[in-house]
Amino acid sequence: MSLAGFLIKLLPVKPVFAHCDIPCGIYDPHTAQLAAKTVLKMVQKINELDSSPAKPDQNDNLTDRNNFVRMVMVKEEHAELCKKEVLILWTDYFKDEHLKKFPNLHDLIWKTTKLCSDNKRMIDEAKAQELIEAVDVIADIFEQTKK
Amino acid sequence: MRFPFSRYKVYGNSMLPVFKPGQEVLTFNWAHFFSRPKIGDIVVIKVKGKEIVKRIQKLCKDGYFVQGDNAPESTDSRDFGPIDKSKIVGKVIVVVR
């Protein structure tokens, strides 16, 4: 080891950060996409339940009611998760340079998060499909920013 | 006055491929007493109480615009704006290992 190398080693070592507020590389729209698809699936299952004939057995009716509540809960949770994940991308990942390249980004995020709220309030397959498409557009923009 | 040299260990990916996480670097903390920071200098700066390593990318009228070499995975002047010269702690001069 050279003298300079030896002297350098005598210095105390401090941390210096080369990353974002949280460790980098973990942003991913996949969670939002999965959540949006789960919302659609729940809407479809709720609709199926609603169109099935009434059952004479009281236990079957109770099971249906239990399933209905669970489906609504899952729809609610995943619409909220979708909103949260999209907002994380918006506030923590996307930067000015991305906005310059995709000037509709703010509007797209705003409309997508509104769709999350719509899907919490409603049982509407068209709205759920719209949410999936909107999140896919955000995911596509995300992928383009990685190139 | 600061000690002329500091030794740092790099955490994070934003300076890839130049600095890998875990690498150690040496900074000369008096470098900018003798010369102005230049475009291309890799510097340790203090932002919100935290020391971070970035490259000077351009000189603006309101300070120095710094950015990570691995731009997609970096938080830098694109987020916190250009930095004042007083925020520069030192210039990276040697990769220790």
gemmi code that builds the backbone of each chain (N, CA, C; Angstrom):
import gemmi

chains = {
    "A": [
        ("MET", (0.848, -1.200, 0.000), (0.000, 0.000, 0.000), (0.889, 1.259, 0.000)),
        ("SER", (0.532, 2.226, -0.844), (1.319, 3.466, -0.906), (1.097, 4.279, 0.370)),
        ("LEU", (1.952, 5.278, 0.556), (1.814, 6.140, 1.743), (0.478, 6.893, 1.688)),
        ("ALA", (0.148, 7.372, 0.472), (-1.127, 8.099, 0.330), (-2.297, 7.183, 0.694)),
        ("GLY", (-2.226, 5.955, 0.191), (-3.281, 4.975, 0.492), (-3.384, 4.721, 1.977)),
        ("PHE", (-2.245, 4.632, 2.635), (-2.216, 4.389, 4.083), (-2.836, 5.571, 4.837)),
        ("LEU", (-2.469, 6.785, 4.402), (-3.004, 7.984, 5.080), (-4.518, 8.102, 4.880)),
        ("ILE", (-4.956, 7.765, 3.659), (-6.402, 7.823, 3.374), (-7.156, 6.882, 4.307)),
        ("LYS", (-6.568, 5.717, 4.517), (-7.232, 4.708, 5.370), (-7.341, 5.186, 6.827)),
        ("LEU", (-6.509, 6.153, 7.202), (-6.585, 6.667, 8.585), (-7.784, 7.593, 8.787)),
        ("LEU", (-8.306, 8.113, 7.674), (-9.454, 9.032, 7.800), (-10.703, 8.255, 8.209)),
        ("PRO", (-11.537, 8.858, 9.062), (-12.798, 8.173, 9.384), (-13.694, 8.142, 8.143)),
        ("VAL", (-14.458, 7.062, 8.004), (-15.328, 6.967, 6.829), (-16.754, 7.390, 7.193)),
        ("LYS", (-17.319, 8.274, 6.344), (-18.690, 8.778, 6.582), (-19.584, 8.312, 5.435)),
        ("PRO", (-20.875, 8.231, 5.676), (-21.755, 7.856, 4.554), (-22.030, 9.055, 3.644)),
        ("VAL", (-22.102, 8.802, 2.351), (-22.573, 9.828, 1.414), (-23.624, 9.153, 0.550)),
        ("PHE", (-24.734, 9.857, 0.357), (-25.880, 9.194, -0.262), (-25.981, 9.525, -1.751)),
        ("ALA", (-26.238, 8.478, -2.508), (-26.415, 8.645, -3.950), (-27.762, 8.050, -4.317)),
        ("HIS", (-28.745, 8.321, -3.503), (-30.066, 7.792, -3.827), (-31.157, 8.766, -3.430)),
        ("CYS", (-32.369, 8.362, -3.736), (-33.528, 9.223, -3.480), (-33.876, 9.193, -1.994)),
        ("ASP", (-35.016, 9.759, -1.681), (-35.458, 9.780, -0.281), (-35.592, 8.365, 0.259)),
        ("ILE", (-35.979, 7.468, -0.614), (-36.035, 6.058, -0.256), (-35.132, 5.330, -1.243)),
        ("PRO", (-34.685, 4.110, -0.951), (-33.787, 3.442, -1.891), (-34.378, 3.389, -3.299)),
        ("CYS", (-33.507, 3.605, -4.265), (-33.969, 3.777, -5.652), (-34.373, 2.474, -6.331)),
        ("GLY", (-35.022, 2.665, -7.447), (-35.303, 1.532, -8.322), (-36.501, 0.721, -7.896)),
        ("ILE", (-37.245, 1.200, -6.917), (-38.370, 0.397, -6.440), (-39.703, 0.906, -6.978)),
        ("TYR", (-39.662, 1.989, -7.751), (-40.922, 2.478, -8.311), (-41.382, 1.530, -9.413)),
        ("ASP", (-42.642, 1.191, -9.388), (-43.154, 0.219, -10.348), (-44.675, 0.383, -10.445)),
        ("PRO", (-45.201, 0.547, -11.650), (-46.651, 0.724, -11.770), (-47.429, -0.587, -11.677)),
        ("HIS", (-46.685, -1.689, -11.538), (-47.316, -3.001, -11.591), (-48.376, -3.182, -10.479)),
        ("THR", (-48.060, -2.687, -9.301), (-49.014, -2.830, -8.184), (-50.331, -2.125, -8.503)),
        ("ALA", (-50.224, -0.921, -9.092), (-51.434, -0.168, -9.456), (-52.222, -0.919, -10.533)),
        ("GLN", (-51.498, -1.514, -11.481), (-52.180, -2.260, -12.552), (-52.921, -3.473, -11.987)),
        ("LEU", (-52.255, -4.196, -11.086), (-52.900, -5.361, -10.466), (-54.122, -4.944, -9.653)),
        ("ALA", (-53.973, -3.838, -8.923), (-55.083, -3.355, -8.092), (-56.282, -2.985, -8.972)),
        ("ALA", (-56.012, -2.326, -10.104), (-57.101, -1.929, -11.019), (-57.807, -3.175, -11.574)),
        ("LYS", (-57.011, -4.197, -11.906), (-57.609, -5.434, -12.429), (-58.440, -6.130, -11.350)),
        ("THR", (-57.989, -6.049, -10.110), (-58.747, -6.649, -9.004), (-60.090, -5.941, -8.840)),
        ("VAL", (-60.080, -4.618, -9.006), (-61.338, -3.851, -8.911), (-62.331, -4.363, -9.950)),
        ("LEU", (-61.867, -4.537, -11.190), (-62.761, -5.035, -12.254), (-63.289, -6.424, -11.897)),
        ("LYS", (-62.390, -7.281, -11.427), (-62.802, -8.647, -11.089), (-63.893, -8.627, -10.014)),
        ("MET", (-63.721, -7.773, -9.017), (-64.713, -7.696, -7.936), (-66.051, -7.176, -8.455)),
        ("VAL", (-66.001, -6.179, -9.350), (-67.236, -5.640, -9.932), (-67.967, -6.752, -10.683)),
        ("GLN", (-67.201, -7.545, -11.448), (-67.826, -8.647, -12.209), (-68.437, -9.681, -11.261)),
        ("LYS", (-67.726, -9.989, -10.196), (-68.234, -11.003, -9.252), (-69.485, -10.498, -8.516)),
        ("ILE", (-69.476, -9.215, -8.185), (-70.652, -8.637, -7.508), (-71.852, -8.686, -8.450)),
        ("ASN", (-71.621, -8.366, -9.721), (-72.705, -8.406, -10.717), (-73.244, -9.827, -10.889)),
        ("GLU", (-72.315, -10.806, -10.894), (-72.731, -12.214, -11.031), (-73.617, -12.619, -9.842)),
        ("LEU", (-73.186, -12.183, -8.667), (-73.923, -12.520, -7.452), (-75.331, -11.928, -7.492)),
        ("ASP", (-75.385, -10.699, -8.008), (-76.655, -9.991, -8.063), (-77.630, -10.653, -9.049)),
        ("SER", (-77.077, -11.226, -10.137), (-77.953, -11.806, -11.160), (-78.309, -13.266, -10.873)),
        ("SER", (-77.685, -13.858, -9.843), (-78.006, -15.259, -9.538), (-79.366, -15.338, -8.827)),
        ("PRO", (-80.133, -16.407, -9.088), (-81.467, -16.491, -8.485), (-81.404, -16.615, -6.955)),
        ("ALA", (-82.461, -16.142, -6.313), (-82.511, -16.206, -4.847), (-82.525, -17.671, -4.405)),
        ("LYS", (-81.815, -17.963, -3.326), (-81.713, -19.364, -2.892), (-82.691, -19.639, -1.758)),
        ("PRO", (-83.333, -20.803, -1.823), (-84.322, -21.114, -0.794), (-83.671, -21.353, 0.579)),
        ("ASP", (-82.455, -21.898, 0.546), (-81.776, -22.222, 1.806), (-81.215, -20.940, 2.447)),
        ("GLN", (-81.539, -20.742, 3.715), (-81.095, -19.518, 4.379), (-79.575, -19.452, 4.527)),
        ("ASN", (-78.933, -20.631, 4.706), (-77.477, -20.669, 4.828), (-76.797, -20.194, 3.546)),
        ("ASP", (-77.388, -20.603, 2.398), (-76.838, -20.154, 1.112), (-76.955, -18.646, 0.973)),
        ("ASN", (-78.085, -18.108, 1.402), (-78.284, -16.662, 1.343), (-77.269, -15.924, 2.198)),
        ("LEU", (-77.014, -16.495, 3.385), (-76.023, -15.882, 4.283), (-74.645, -15.904, 3.649)),
        ("THR", (-74.326, -17.031, 3.002), (-73.016, -17.135, 2.332), (-72.897, -16.070, 1.244)),
        ("ASP", (-73.964, -15.895, 0.474), (-73.953, -14.871, -0.583), (-73.748, -13.474, 0.005)),
        ("ARG", (-74.448, -13.220, 1.102), (-74.320, -11.884, 1.719), (-72.911, -11.671, 2.254)),
        ("ASN", (-72.370, -12.749, 2.822), (-70.989, -12.671, 3.321), (-70.023, -12.401, 2.158)),
        ("ASN", (-70.218, -13.139, 1.066), (-69.353, -12.946, -0.107), (-69.483, -11.524, -0.665)),
        ("PHE", (-70.721, -11.033, -0.678), (-70.956, -9.683, -1.204), (-70.161, -8.644, -0.404)),
        ("VAL", (-70.236, -8.767, 0.918), (-69.516, -7.804, 1.772), (-68.010, -7.909, 1.522)),
        ("ARG", (-67.519, -9.144, 1.423), (-66.084, -9.328, 1.194), (-65.659, -8.747, -0.160)),
        ("MET", (-66.470, -8.949, -1.181), (-66.134, -8.424, -2.517), (-66.097, -6.891, -2.508)),
        ("VAL", (-67.069, -6.298, -1.830), (-67.093, -4.829, -1.744), (-65.858, -4.339, -0.997)),
        ("MET", (-65.503, -5.064, 0.073), (-64.307, -4.671, 0.839), (-63.049, -4.741, -0.028)),
        ("VAL", (-62.912, -5.835, -0.779), (-61.719, -6.004, -1.626), (-61.689, -4.929, -2.713)),
        ("LYS", (-62.861, -4.636, -3.285), (-62.950, -3.573, -4.307), (-62.497, -2.242, -3.715)),
        ("GLU", (-63.011, -1.946, -2.526), (-62.681, -0.698, -1.827), (-61.165, -0.607, -1.562)),
        ("GLU", (-60.621, -1.702, -1.008), (-59.194, -1.705, -0.649), (-58.312, -1.529, -1.888)),
        ("HIS", (-58.672, -2.230, -2.968), (-57.812, -2.176, -4.151), (-57.960, -0.866, -4.926)),
        ("ALA", (-59.135, -0.261, -4.877), (-59.283, 1.057, -5.496), (-58.418, 2.070, -4.737)),
        ("GLU", (-58.388, 1.932, -3.425), (-57.567, 2.832, -2.593), (-56.076, 2.578, -2.832)),
        ("LEU", (-55.700, 1.288, -2.930), (-54.302, 0.922, -3.192), (-53.855, 1.474, -4.548)),
        ("CYS", (-54.723, 1.350, -5.535), (-54.431, 1.848, -6.877), (-54.168, 3.363, -6.827)),
        ("LYS", (-55.063, 4.064, -6.119), (-54.918, 5.515, -5.987), (-53.587, 5.867, -5.314)),
        ("LYS", (-53.274, 5.156, -4.243), (-52.045, 5.418, -3.483), (-50.803, 5.189, -4.360)),
        ("GLU", (-50.791, 4.086, -5.094), (-49.623, 3.753, -5.918), (-49.433, 4.760, -7.052)),
        ("VAL", (-50.544, 5.187, -7.652), (-50.463, 6.181, -8.733), (-49.933, 7.507, -8.166)),
        ("LEU", (-50.419, 7.868, -6.983), (-49.968, 9.134, -6.377), (-48.495, 9.076, -5.982)),
        ("ILE", (-48.012, 7.903, -5.580), (-46.582, 7.758, -5.252), (-45.738, 7.999, -6.506)),
        ("LEU", (-46.173, 7.416, -7.619), (-45.440, 7.647, -8.876), (-45.437, 9.141, -9.208)),
        ("TRP", (-46.586, 9.751, -9.017), (-46.745, 11.167, -9.375), (-45.853, 12.072, -8.511)),
        ("THR", (-45.908, 11.842, -7.185), (-45.191, 12.766, -6.297), (-43.712, 12.415, -6.163)),
        ("ASP", (-43.367, 11.122, -6.238), (-41.980, 10.740, -5.939), (-41.163, 10.351, -7.165)),
        ("TYR", (-41.818, 9.859, -8.201), (-41.029, 9.368, -9.344), (-40.965, 10.366, -10.501)),
        ("PHE", (-42.114, 10.815, -10.974), (-42.114, 11.674, -12.164), (-41.473, 13.027, -11.860)),
        ("LYS", (-40.678, 13.479, -12.814), (-39.940, 14.734, -12.630), (-40.318, 15.720, -13.738)),
        ("ASP", (-39.782, 16.949, -13.608), (-40.080, 18.006, -14.595), (-39.819, 17.543, -16.024)),
        ("GLU", (-38.696, 16.852, -16.200), (-38.331, 16.431, -17.565), (-39.386, 15.478, -18.147)),
        ("HIS", (-40.017, 14.661, -17.265), (-41.063, 13.752, -17.742), (-42.312, 14.551, -18.136)),
        ("LEU", (-42.579, 15.600, -17.347), (-43.751, 16.439, -17.647), (-43.600, 17.165, -18.969)),
        ("LYS", (-42.356, 17.559, -19.254), (-42.119, 18.248, -20.529), (-42.400, 17.292, -21.684)),
        ("LYS", (-41.993, 16.037, -21.494), (-42.177, 15.046, -22.549), (-43.639, 14.564, -22.624)),
        ("PHE", (-44.290, 14.518, -21.463), (-45.695, 14.046, -21.416), (-46.538, 15.120, -20.735)),
        ("PRO", (-46.862, 16.185, -21.463), (-47.537, 17.323, -20.825), (-48.909, 17.006, -20.253)),
        ("ASN", (-49.505, 15.888, -20.656), (-50.836, 15.556, -20.128), (-50.760, 14.753, -18.822)),
        ("LEU", (-49.542, 14.582, -18.288), (-49.359, 13.695, -17.130), (-50.189, 14.118, -15.903)),
        ("HIS", (-50.150, 15.412, -15.566), (-50.913, 15.877, -14.392), (-52.399, 15.548, -14.559)),
        ("ASP", (-52.915, 15.861, -15.748), (-54.332, 15.644, -16.022), (-54.663, 14.148, -15.969)),
        ("LEU", (-53.768, 13.350, -16.528), (-53.968, 11.899, -16.558), (-54.005, 11.323, -15.132)),
        ("ILE", (-53.081, 11.776, -14.286), (-53.044, 11.290, -12.900), (-54.317, 11.712, -12.169)),
        ("TRP", (-54.704, 12.970, -12.384), (-55.897, 13.497, -11.711), (-57.129, 12.673, -12.093)),
        ("LYS", (-57.268, 12.411, -13.409), (-58.441, 11.658, -13.873), (-58.395, 10.205, -13.386)),
        ("THR", (-57.195, 9.636, -13.331), (-57.066, 8.243, -12.881), (-57.425, 8.109, -11.400)),
        ("THR", (-56.955, 9.038, -10.593), (-57.272, 8.951, -9.160), (-58.768, 9.219, -8.922)),
        ("LYS", (-59.341, 10.082, -9.774), (-60.798, 10.290, -9.694), (-61.536, 8.984, -10.037)),
        ("LEU", (-60.995, 8.257, -11.025), (-61.610, 6.979, -11.404), (-61.549, 5.977, -10.251)),
        ("CYS", (-60.446, 6.039, -9.482), (-60.341, 5.164, -8.300), (-61.505, 5.459, -7.348)),
        ("SER", (-61.749, 6.748, -7.124), (-62.856, 7.133, -6.229), (-64.200, 6.705, -6.813)),
        ("ASP", (-64.375, 6.894, -8.129), (-65.628, 6.474, -8.784), (-65.875, 4.982, -8.554)),
        ("ASN", (-64.788, 4.213, -8.669), (-64.937, 2.765, -8.524), (-65.213, 2.345, -7.083)),
        ("LYS", (-64.846, 3.197, -6.146), (-65.209, 2.907, -4.755), (-66.714, 3.133, -4.559)),
        ("ARG", (-67.220, 4.189, -5.187), (-68.624, 4.553, -4.998), (-69.579, 3.665, -5.773)),
        ("MET", (-69.108, 3.200, -6.965), (-70.039, 2.545, -7.885), (-69.688, 1.080, -8.139)),
        ("ILE", (-70.655, 0.371, -8.700), (-70.397, -0.982, -9.195), (-70.678, -0.917, -10.691)),
        ("ASP", (-69.654, -0.527, -11.434), (-69.837, -0.216, -12.844), (-68.650, -0.797, -13.620)),
        ("GLU", (-68.943, -1.816, -14.423), (-67.875, -2.505, -15.146), (-67.142, -1.555, -16.111)),
        ("ALA", (-67.893, -0.655, -16.721), (-67.271, 0.276, -17.681), (-66.257, 1.178, -16.965)),
        ("LYS", (-66.623, 1.636, -15.765), (-65.716, 2.500, -14.987), (-64.460, 1.727, -14.574)),
        ("ALA", (-64.651, 0.455, -14.195), (-63.505, -0.370, -13.789), (-62.571, -0.594, -14.975)),
        ("GLN", (-63.166, -0.822, -16.133), (-62.364, -1.009, -17.358), (-61.610, 0.277, -17.697)),
        ("GLU", (-62.290, 1.399, -17.512), (-61.673, 2.709, -17.769), (-60.456, 2.913, -16.858)),
        ("LEU", (-60.598, 2.458, -15.613), (-59.492, 2.593, -14.654), (-58.282, 1.772, -15.118)),
        ("ILE", (-58.536, 0.541, -15.545), (-57.443, -0.311, -16.025), (-56.707, 0.365, -17.182)),
        ("GLU", (-57.489, 0.916, -18.111), (-56.876, 1.547, -19.292), (-56.051, 2.779, -18.889)),
        ("ALA", (-56.588, 3.569, -17.945), (-55.877, 4.776, -17.514), (-54.560, 4.405, -16.819)),
        ("VAL", (-54.603, 3.375, -15.975), (-53.377, 2.950, -15.271), (-52.368, 2.379, -16.273)),
        ("ASP", (-52.875, 1.691, -17.290), (-51.972, 1.168, -18.329), (-51.263, 2.300, -19.077)),
        ("VAL", (-51.973, 3.396, -19.302), (-51.347, 4.548, -19.976), (-50.226, 5.112, -19.093)),
        ("ILE", (-50.492, 5.213, -17.777), (-49.456, 5.706, -16.849), (-48.261, 4.738, -16.845)),
        ("ALA", (-48.553, 3.441, -16.840), (-47.485, 2.433, -16.850), (-46.647, 2.545, -18.122)),
        ("ASP", (-47.322, 2.837, -19.235), (-46.610, 2.982, -20.508), (-45.688, 4.210, -20.464)),
        ("ILE", (-46.192, 5.303, -19.898), (-45.360, 6.514, -19.762), (-44.156, 6.195, -18.866)),
        ("PHE", (-44.421, 5.483, -17.770), (-43.344, 5.094, -16.835), (-42.260, 4.315, -17.592)),
        ("GLU", (-42.689, 3.340, -18.407), (-41.717, 2.519, -19.148), (-40.908, 3.387, -20.108)),
        ("GLN", (-41.587, 4.345, -20.733), (-40.860, 5.204, -21.687), (-39.822, 6.074, -20.988)),
        ("THR", (-40.098, 6.448, -19.734), (-39.115, 7.279, -19.009), (-37.892, 6.475, -18.604)),
        ("LYS", (-38.010, 5.173, -18.624), (-36.885, 4.305, -18.239), (-35.926, 4.051, -19.408)),
        ("LYS", (-36.371, 4.425, -20.632), (-35.523, 4.126, -21.819), (-34.392, 5.131, -21.936)),
    ],
    "B": [
        ("MET", (-12.923, 26.064, 9.831), (-12.584, 25.548, 8.489), (-12.557, 24.020, 8.495)),
        ("ARG", (-13.074, 23.461, 7.428), (-13.127, 21.997, 7.327), (-11.751, 21.384, 7.154)),
        ("PHE", (-11.609, 20.137, 7.596), (-10.400, 19.367, 7.309), (-10.289, 19.231, 5.780)),
        ("PRO", (-9.079, 19.282, 5.211), (-8.987, 19.311, 3.729), (-9.499, 18.065, 3.019)),
        ("PHE", (-9.474, 16.914, 3.693), (-9.898, 15.683, 3.027), (-10.971, 14.967, 3.853)),
        ("SER", (-11.898, 14.310, 3.151), (-12.877, 13.443, 3.832), (-12.973, 12.140, 3.055)),
        ("ARG", (-13.256, 11.101, 3.811), (-13.432, 9.787, 3.170), (-14.898, 9.403, 3.335)),
        ("TYR", (-15.522, 8.998, 2.222), (-16.955, 8.658, 2.263), (-17.187, 7.266, 1.674)),
        ("LYS", (-18.219, 6.638, 2.179), (-18.691, 5.391, 1.576), (-20.014, 5.702, 0.861)),
        ("VAL", (-20.126, 5.275, -0.390), (-21.297, 5.607, -1.216), (-22.446, 4.628, -0.940)),
        ("TYR", (-23.624, 5.192, -0.718), (-24.852, 4.391, -0.568), (-25.813, 4.788, -1.686)),
        ("GLY", (-26.310, 3.825, -2.424), (-27.316, 4.121, -3.451), (-26.770, 4.019, -4.863)),
        ("ASN", (-27.700, 4.112, -5.817), (-27.384, 3.810, -7.226), (-27.255, 5.027, -8.130)),
        ("SER", (-27.506, 6.217, -7.616), (-27.678, 7.341, -8.554), (-26.396, 7.756, -9.265)),
        ("MET", (-25.220, 7.298, -8.786), (-23.986, 7.671, -9.483), (-23.396, 6.507, -10.277)),
        ("LEU", (-24.206, 5.483, -10.507), (-23.759, 4.395, -11.376), (-23.592, 4.938, -12.798)),
        ("PRO", (-22.656, 4.513, -13.605), (-21.719, 3.422, -13.323), (-20.415, 3.881, -12.675)),
        ("VAL", (-20.265, 5.191, -12.428), (-18.985, 5.700, -11.899), (-18.745, 5.187, -10.478)),
        ("PHE", (-19.751, 5.347, -9.631), (-19.621, 4.868, -8.241), (-20.681, 3.813, -7.963)),
        ("LYS", (-20.202, 2.675, -7.532), (-21.128, 1.608, -7.148), (-21.416, 1.725, -5.652)),
        ("PRO", (-22.580, 1.258, -5.214), (-22.836, 1.281, -3.769), (-21.737, 0.514, -3.030)),
        ("GLY", (-21.266, 1.080, -1.944), (-20.231, 0.417, -1.148), (-18.830, 0.910, -1.454)),
        ("GLN", (-18.676, 1.607, -2.588), (-17.356, 2.137, -2.927), (-17.005, 3.299, -1.998)),
        ("GLU", (-15.710, 3.492, -1.790), (-15.278, 4.623, -0.963), (-14.603, 5.667, -1.830)),
        ("VAL", (-14.833, 6.923, -1.487), (-14.233, 8.019, -2.257), (-13.570, 9.005, -1.301)),
        ("LEU", (-12.613, 9.730, -1.861), (-11.927, 10.757, -1.089), (-12.283, 12.111, -1.690)),
        ("THR", (-12.641, 13.049, -0.837), (-12.934, 14.403, -1.349), (-11.859, 15.378, -0.872)),
        ("PHE", (-11.594, 16.378, -1.708), (-10.732, 17.487, -1.322), (-11.666, 18.654, -1.007)),
        ("ASN", (-11.696, 19.020, 0.262), (-12.710, 19.984, 0.710), (-12.288, 21.449, 0.537)),
        ("TRP", (-11.058, 21.641, 0.093), (-10.599, 23.012, -0.149), (-10.509, 23.307, -1.647)),
        ("ALA", (-10.945, 22.349, -2.456), (-10.786, 22.482, -3.919), (-11.372, 23.792, -4.433)),
        ("HIS", (-12.523, 24.156, -3.890), (-13.201, 25.324, -4.447), (-12.801, 26.630, -3.761)),
        ("PHE", (-11.779, 26.549, -2.879), (-11.171, 27.798, -2.384), (-10.244, 28.347, -3.478)),
        ("PHE", (-9.694, 27.397, -4.252), (-8.689, 27.788, -5.247), (-9.269, 27.946, -6.645)),
        ("SER", (-10.369, 27.250, -6.929), (-10.960, 27.359, -8.270), (-12.471, 27.207, -8.164)),
        ("ARG", (-13.171, 27.741, -9.152), (-14.630, 27.631, -9.140), (-15.051, 26.208, -9.500)),
        ("PRO", (-16.169, 25.757, -8.938), (-16.671, 24.437, -9.362), (-16.944, 24.453, -10.858)),
        ("LYS", (-16.586, 23.355, -11.510), (-16.733, 23.293, -12.970), (-17.768, 22.231, -13.362)),
        ("ILE", (-18.297, 22.393, -14.563), (-19.202, 21.375, -15.102), (-18.426, 20.068, -15.209)),
        ("GLY", (-19.021, 18.996, -14.736), (-18.358, 17.687, -14.782), (-17.747, 17.291, -13.450)),
        ("ASP", (-17.522, 18.263, -12.552), (-16.983, 17.922, -11.228), (-17.980, 17.035, -10.481)),
        ("ILE", (-17.464, 16.004, -9.820), (-18.325, 15.213, -8.925), (-18.106, 15.771, -7.524)),
        ("VAL", (-19.201, 16.164, -6.900), (-19.088, 16.866, -5.618), (-19.981, 16.225, -4.550)),
        ("VAL", (-19.541, 16.374, -3.313), (-20.392, 16.026, -2.184), (-21.053, 17.320, -1.743)),
        ("ILE", (-22.377, 17.299, -1.668), (-23.107, 18.505, -1.273), (-23.980, 18.188, -0.060)),
        ("LYS", (-24.351, 19.244, 0.634), (-25.209, 19.045, 1.801), (-26.601, 19.567, 1.461)),
        ("VAL", (-27.577, 18.665, 1.470), (-28.966, 19.042, 1.191), (-29.832, 18.523, 2.324)),
        ("LYS", (-30.579, 19.417, 2.933), (-31.469, 19.065, 4.045), (-30.722, 18.246, 5.107)),
        ("GLY", (-29.518, 18.669, 5.434), (-28.747, 18.021, 6.490), (-28.101, 16.710, 6.100)),
        ("LYS", (-28.238, 16.326, 4.828), (-27.730, 15.029, 4.399), (-26.658, 15.247, 3.329)),
        ("GLU", (-25.555, 14.505, 3.429), (-24.508, 14.654, 2.425), (-24.776, 13.697, 1.268)),
        ("ILE", (-24.841, 14.260, 0.074), (-25.118, 13.431, -1.106), (-24.065, 13.714, -2.187)),
        ("VAL", (-23.887, 12.745, -3.060), (-22.855, 12.897, -4.100), (-23.539, 13.000, -5.465)),
        ("LYS", (-23.157, 14.032, -6.223), (-23.755, 14.278, -7.547), (-22.703, 14.927, -8.450)),
        ("ARG", (-23.059, 15.031, -9.737), (-22.163, 15.681, -10.685), (-22.733, 17.052, -11.074)),
        ("ILE", (-21.850, 18.047, -11.179), (-22.312, 19.374, -11.627), (-22.597, 19.287, -13.118)),
        ("GLN", (-23.842, 19.588, -13.473), (-24.214, 19.433, -14.872), (-24.235, 20.757, -15.613)),
        ("LYS", (-24.666, 21.802, -14.928), (-24.614, 23.124, -15.573), (-24.577, 24.221, -14.518)),
        ("LEU", (-24.166, 25.372, -14.969), (-24.121, 26.524, -14.074), (-25.316, 27.405, -14.399)),
        ("CYS", (-26.111, 27.700, -13.388), (-27.286, 28.546, -13.593), (-27.022, 29.879, -12.904)),
        ("LYS", (-27.876, 30.845, -13.193), (-27.664, 32.142, -12.539), (-27.949, 32.067, -11.028)),
        ("ASP", (-28.765, 31.075, -10.635), (-29.071, 30.946, -9.207), (-28.334, 29.779, -8.544)),
        ("GLY", (-27.271, 29.295, -9.157), (-26.473, 28.255, -8.491), (-25.995, 27.179, -9.440)),
        ("TYR", (-25.648, 26.059, -8.838), (-25.104, 24.931, -9.598), (-26.168, 23.845, -9.721)),
        ("PHE", (-26.397, 23.410, -10.953), (-27.388, 22.363, -11.201), (-26.662, 21.026, -11.159)),
        ("VAL", (-27.003, 20.199, -10.163), (-26.325, 18.901, -10.010), (-27.294, 17.777, -10.359)),
        ("GLN", (-26.725, 16.690, -10.879), (-27.567, 15.555, -11.253), (-26.773, 14.259, -11.070)),
        ("GLY", (-27.481, 13.185, -10.784), (-26.832, 11.876, -10.701), (-26.553, 11.355, -12.099)),
        ("ASP", (-25.462, 10.618, -12.260), (-25.153, 10.059, -13.592), (-26.232, 9.072, -14.017)),
        ("ASN", (-26.787, 8.361, -13.044), (-27.868, 7.411, -13.323), (-29.192, 8.149, -13.106)),
        ("ALA", (-29.518, 9.016, -14.075), (-30.627, 9.972, -13.901), (-31.966, 9.359, -13.492)),
        ("PRO", (-32.375, 8.201, -14.085), (-33.691, 7.682, -13.687), (-33.779, 7.316, -12.209)),
        ("GLU", (-32.622, 7.076, -11.562), (-32.670, 6.673, -10.163), (-31.983, 7.705, -9.279)),
        ("SER", (-32.214, 8.954, -9.582), (-31.533, 9.995, -8.816), (-32.496, 11.093, -8.402)),
        ("THR", (-32.304, 11.560, -7.184), (-33.001, 12.761, -6.718), (-31.943, 13.857, -6.678)),
        ("ASP", (-32.162, 14.921, -7.399), (-31.096, 15.917, -7.558), (-31.701, 17.288, -7.842)),
        ("SER", (-30.974, 18.142, -8.551), (-31.463, 19.510, -8.796), (-32.776, 19.534, -9.562)),
        ("ARG", (-33.112, 18.430, -10.220), (-34.416, 18.374, -10.888), (-35.528, 18.425, -9.849)),
        ("ASP", (-35.198, 17.994, -8.604), (-36.188, 18.037, -7.520), (-35.967, 19.240, -6.613)),
        ("PHE", (-34.718, 19.415, -6.118), (-34.508, 20.461, -5.113), (-33.931, 21.756, -5.688)),
        ("GLY", (-33.776, 21.809, -7.016), (-33.308, 23.041, -7.658), (-31.803, 23.189, -7.593)),
        ("PRO", (-31.281, 24.240, -8.255), (-29.831, 24.466, -8.217), (-29.373, 24.733, -6.782)),
        ("ILE", (-28.114, 24.417, -6.517), (-27.610, 24.607, -5.147), (-26.575, 25.736, -5.115)),
        ("ASP", (-26.482, 26.356, -3.955), (-25.514, 27.421, -3.757), (-24.116, 26.813, -3.548)),
        ("LYS", (-23.085, 27.584, -3.905), (-21.698, 27.092, -3.747), (-21.403, 26.699, -2.287)),
        ("SER", (-22.039, 27.419, -1.354), (-21.779, 27.135, 0.070), (-22.241, 25.732, 0.477)),
        ("LYS", (-23.095, 25.116, -0.348), (-23.606, 23.769, -0.026), (-22.627, 22.677, -0.481)),
        ("ILE", (-21.613, 23.078, -1.250), (-20.644, 22.081, -1.724), (-19.640, 21.801, -0.608)),
        ("VAL", (-19.591, 20.545, -0.195), (-18.698, 20.147, 0.905), (-17.298, 19.880, 0.358)),
        ("GLY", (-17.211, 19.192, -0.766), (-15.900, 18.868, -1.326), (-16.029, 18.274, -2.707)),
        ("LYS", (-14.880, 18.173, -3.356), (-14.844, 17.614, -4.710), (-14.229, 16.213, -4.631)),
        ("VAL", (-14.872, 15.255, -5.284), (-14.344, 13.895, -5.256), (-13.079, 13.851, -6.112)),
        ("ILE", (-11.975, 13.381, -5.499), (-10.720, 13.343, -6.265), (-10.201, 11.918, -6.464)),
        ("VAL", (-10.579, 11.011, -5.584), (-10.042, 9.648, -5.678), (-11.133, 8.646, -5.304)),
        ("VAL", (-11.177, 7.547, -6.040), (-11.994, 6.411, -5.614), (-11.069, 5.511, -4.798)),
        ("VAL", (-11.396, 5.315, -3.531), (-10.480, 4.571, -2.648), (-10.481, 3.088, -3.007)),
        ("ARG", (-11.672, 2.545, -3.207), (-11.731, 1.133, -3.626), (-13.101, 0.824, -4.172)),
    ],
}
model = gemmi.Model(1)
for chain_id, residues in chains.items():
    chain = gemmi.Chain(chain_id)
    for i, (resn, *xyz) in enumerate(residues, 1):
        res = gemmi.Residue()
        res.name, res.seqid = resn, gemmi.SeqId(i, " ")
        for name, pos in zip(("N", "CA", "C"), xyz):
            atom = gemmi.Atom()
            atom.name, atom.element = name, gemmi.Element(name[0])
            atom.pos, atom.b_iso = gemmi.Position(*pos), 0.0
            res.add_atom(atom)
        chain.add_residue(res)
    model.add_chain(chain)
structure = gemmi.Structure()
structure.add_model(model)
structure.setup_entities()
